[in-house]
Each structure stands twice: as C-alpha cells, then as structure tokens.
Amino acid sequence: MSSYILIFDIKSDWHIGNGQEGGAYADALVVKNHLNLPYLPGKSIKGLLRQAFQTAIENKWFGDESTLATLFGCESAGEHSQGALQIGSAQLSEHETDFLLENKTAIKHLFKVLQSTSIDNKTGVAKQGSLRSMEIVVPMQLQAEITLNTELVNFQKWLKDAITLITEFGAKRHRGLGQVTVTCQKKGDA
C-alpha cells in the first residue's frame, strides 16, 4: 500500500457546484465542507484522474485498458469492481484551515460572485431574464491524499505523467475558470 499527496495549485477562480441555489446572492453555490470552506471532492478528483490516465493510455504513454480497470474499477453490464485507488477530497492545508477558523471573518474573502448574461447576436442587447450569478472560489492550493491498495511497480511515474494532463476542472473551465497545475509527492517525502 502506497500513499501520495496530490497538490492542486489552482491559478484562477473556480467553481464546483453543490447543486443548490443561494437566492438573491447567487444562482449556483460552490460545495463547502462542514467548516464552510471550499474543497474539491474526491469523486471529482477520481474523474479527473481517470480521464488523465485514459488519455495517457490511449496515447500509449503506459499501460492498457486493464490498467484503468485495476486503478479505478469498472461498471459494465452486470459487472462491478472496486478500483485499487482510494481518493480523498482536496482541502486547504491544516495551517490555513486553523488560520481561517481563528479569523472567521476572513472566510468570506475566499468567495466571489460572477455574473453573466446572454447577448442577442442581432441586437447586441442582453436577452430578457438571462442574468445568471455563480458563486466562485478564489485561486488557492489544495491537497488530497490518494492511496494505492495494490503493488504496481511503475505507478508513481504513471501518476506523475498522467497528472500533467489535468489543466482545468469544474464549471465554466472553457471560459477560464478552474485553471490548475497538479503535482504529486509520495506521502512522507518533503
């Protein structure tokens, strides 16, 4: 069993939605933990990693389709298997969390509201009723722990190669949100 720390160095504002509305504040809120702090859910990280590994395998960087099934499991007609990776949510560092809990008024500065509207191509005027607002999170660094519950000799190299393919995440990523650089280190290495 090997553990690694993924470091998400988020370069732009970002949004991972919680599926709820915030009334007059925003039409779409971000996911927050029990301390009211933003985080990147493990399920989202698993999807990012799976896509990165799939792209790397399709481009013959390493492994094959069985590597995907081993790491991430599979769900197909009548079959379900658990993958060898356990992926935790990405959180702020313990030091940053402690600071924010001691200075609760600072938490509000982690969030902003982004407003957008749809413009009519013919008139150049905003379409009626098209104003939307989305809560977003400012750039920051988050860390997640992943654990490999089997022995794969080349996994650390594969992980380091695959994560270079993760450059964006979340909503509106094709409009500049969620720009990220992901790095990793073996747990315990400094």
C-alpha positions as CSV (number, residue, x, y, z in Angstrom):
1,M,0.0,0.0,0.0
2,S,1.4,3.4,-1.1
3,S,0.1,6.9,-0.4
4,Y,0.6,10.0,-2.3
5,I,-0.3,13.7,-1.9
6,L,-1.8,15.5,-4.9
7,I,-1.2,19.2,-4.8
8,F,-3.8,21.3,-6.8
9,D,-2.2,24.7,-7.5
10,I,-5.4,26.5,-8.7
11,K,-4.4,29.5,-10.8
12,S,-7.8,31.0,-11.5
13,D,-11.2,31.4,-9.9
14,W,-13.1,28.1,-9.8
15,H,-16.5,26.5,-9.2
16,I,-17.5,23.0,-8.2
17,G,-21.2,23.2,-7.6
18,N,-23.2,21.8,-4.7
19,G,-26.5,21.8,-6.7
20,Q,-28.1,24.4,-4.6
21,E,-29.2,28.0,-5.2
22,G,-28.4,30.9,-2.9
23,G,-31.4,33.1,-3.5
24,A,-30.5,36.7,-4.3
25,Y,-26.8,36.0,-3.6
26,A,-26.2,33.6,-6.4
27,D,-28.0,31.1,-8.7
28,A,-25.3,28.4,-8.1
29,L,-23.3,27.9,-4.9
30,V,-20.0,26.1,-4.5
31,V,-19.5,22.9,-2.5
32,K,-18.2,23.6,1.1
33,N,-17.2,21.3,3.9
34,H,-18.6,21.3,7.4
35,L,-16.4,24.3,8.3
36,N,-17.8,26.3,5.4
37,L,-14.5,26.1,3.5
38,P,-14.2,25.2,-0.2
39,Y,-12.8,21.8,-1.2
40,L,-12.5,19.6,-4.3
41,P,-14.5,16.4,-3.7
42,G,-12.7,13.0,-4.0
43,K,-15.3,11.9,-6.6
44,S,-14.3,14.9,-8.8
45,I,-10.6,14.1,-8.4
46,K,-11.3,10.5,-9.3
47,G,-13.0,11.7,-12.6
48,L,-10.1,14.0,-13.4
49,L,-7.5,11.2,-12.7
50,R,-9.5,8.6,-14.7
51,Q,-9.7,10.9,-17.7
52,A,-6.0,11.8,-17.5
53,F,-5.0,8.1,-17.2
54,Q,-7.3,7.2,-20.1
55,T,-5.8,9.9,-22.3
56,A,-2.3,8.8,-21.4
57,I,-3.1,5.1,-22.2
58,E,-4.8,6.0,-25.5
59,N,-1.7,7.8,-26.5
60,K,0.4,4.8,-25.5
61,W,2.3,6.6,-22.7
62,F,1.9,3.5,-20.5
63,G,-0.3,0.6,-19.6
64,D,-3.5,-0.5,-21.3
65,E,-7.3,-0.7,-20.6
66,S,-6.7,-3.2,-17.9
67,T,-4.6,-0.6,-16.0
68,L,-7.8,1.7,-15.9
69,A,-9.9,-1.2,-14.5
70,T,-7.2,-2.1,-11.9
71,L,-6.9,1.5,-10.7
72,F,-10.4,2.9,-11.0
73,G,-12.6,-0.2,-11.1
74,C,-15.3,-0.8,-13.7
75,E,-19.0,-0.8,-14.1
76,S,-20.4,-2.6,-17.0
77,A,-23.4,-4.8,-17.8
78,G,-23.8,-6.9,-14.7
79,E,-20.2,-6.3,-13.5
80,H,-18.8,-4.0,-10.8
81,S,-15.4,-4.0,-9.4
82,Q,-13.7,-1.7,-6.9
83,G,-10.5,0.0,-8.1
84,A,-7.2,-0.1,-6.2
85,L,-7.2,3.7,-5.7
86,Q,-8.7,5.4,-2.7
87,I,-9.0,9.1,-3.3
88,G,-9.7,11.7,-0.6
89,S,-11.0,15.2,-1.1
90,A,-8.6,18.1,-1.7
91,Q,-8.6,20.5,1.2
92,L,-6.7,23.6,2.4
93,S,-3.7,22.9,4.5
94,E,-4.1,22.4,8.2
95,H,-2.3,25.7,8.8
96,E,-4.6,27.6,6.5
97,T,-7.7,26.0,8.0
98,D,-6.6,26.8,11.5
99,F,-6.0,30.4,10.5
100,L,-9.4,30.7,8.9
101,L,-11.1,29.2,11.9
102,E,-9.4,31.6,14.2
103,N,-10.3,34.5,11.8
104,K,-13.8,33.6,10.6
105,T,-14.4,37.0,9.0
106,A,-11.6,36.1,6.5
107,I,-13.6,33.1,5.1
108,K,-15.9,35.4,3.1
109,H,-12.8,36.6,1.1
110,L,-12.4,33.1,-0.3
111,F,-15.6,33.6,-2.4
112,K,-16.9,35.9,-5.1
113,V,-19.9,36.1,-7.3
114,L,-19.5,36.0,-11.0
115,Q,-22.4,37.4,-13.1
116,S,-23.1,36.7,-16.7
117,T,-25.8,37.3,-19.3
118,S,-26.7,36.1,-22.7
119,I,-26.4,38.7,-25.5
120,D,-28.7,38.7,-28.5
121,N,-26.5,38.4,-31.6
122,K,-28.8,40.5,-33.8
123,T,-29.4,43.5,-31.4
124,G,-26.3,43.3,-29.2
125,V,-28.6,43.7,-26.2
126,A,-28.8,41.4,-23.2
127,K,-31.6,38.8,-23.6
128,Q,-34.5,39.3,-21.2
129,G,-34.2,37.2,-18.0
130,S,-30.8,35.8,-18.9
131,L,-28.7,37.3,-16.0
132,R,-27.1,34.5,-14.0
133,S,-24.8,34.6,-11.0
134,M,-22.4,31.9,-9.8
135,E,-20.5,31.7,-6.6
136,I,-16.8,31.1,-7.3
137,V,-13.7,30.5,-5.2
138,V,-10.5,32.5,-5.5
139,P,-7.2,30.8,-6.5
140,M,-5.6,28.7,-3.8
141,Q,-3.7,25.5,-3.2
142,L,-5.5,22.3,-2.1
143,Q,-4.1,18.9,-1.2
144,A,-5.6,15.4,-1.5
145,E,-4.3,12.1,-0.3
146,I,-4.6,9.1,-2.6
147,T,-3.8,5.5,-1.6
148,L,-2.9,2.6,-3.9
149,N,-4.1,-0.7,-2.4
150,T,-2.0,-2.9,-4.6
151,E,1.5,-3.1,-5.9
152,L,2.1,-1.5,-9.3
153,V,5.8,-1.0,-9.9
154,N,5.5,2.0,-12.2
155,F,2.5,3.7,-10.6
156,Q,4.4,6.7,-9.2
157,K,5.8,7.5,-12.6
158,W,2.5,6.9,-14.3
159,L,0.8,9.2,-11.8
160,K,3.3,12.0,-12.4
161,D,3.0,11.7,-16.1
162,A,-0.8,11.5,-16.2
163,I,-1.4,14.5,-13.9
164,T,0.3,16.7,-16.4
165,L,-2.8,16.3,-18.5
166,I,-5.0,17.9,-15.8
167,T,-5.0,21.6,-16.6
168,E,-8.6,22.6,-15.7
169,F,-11.6,21.4,-13.7
170,G,-15.1,22.4,-12.6
171,A,-17.7,24.5,-14.3
172,K,-17.0,27.1,-17.0
173,R,-13.5,25.7,-17.4
174,H,-13.6,26.5,-21.1
175,R,-14.3,30.1,-20.1
176,G,-11.2,30.5,-18.0
177,L,-12.3,29.1,-14.6
178,G,-10.6,26.2,-12.9
179,Q,-7.1,26.6,-14.4
180,V,-4.8,24.3,-12.4
181,T,-1.4,22.7,-12.2
182,V,-1.3,19.3,-10.4
183,T,1.8,17.8,-8.9
184,C,2.3,14.9,-6.6
185,Q,4.7,13.5,-4.0
186,K,4.9,10.3,-2.1
187,K,3.4,10.7,1.3
188,G,6.2,11.3,3.8
189,D,8.6,12.9,1.2
190,A,9.2,16.6,1.7
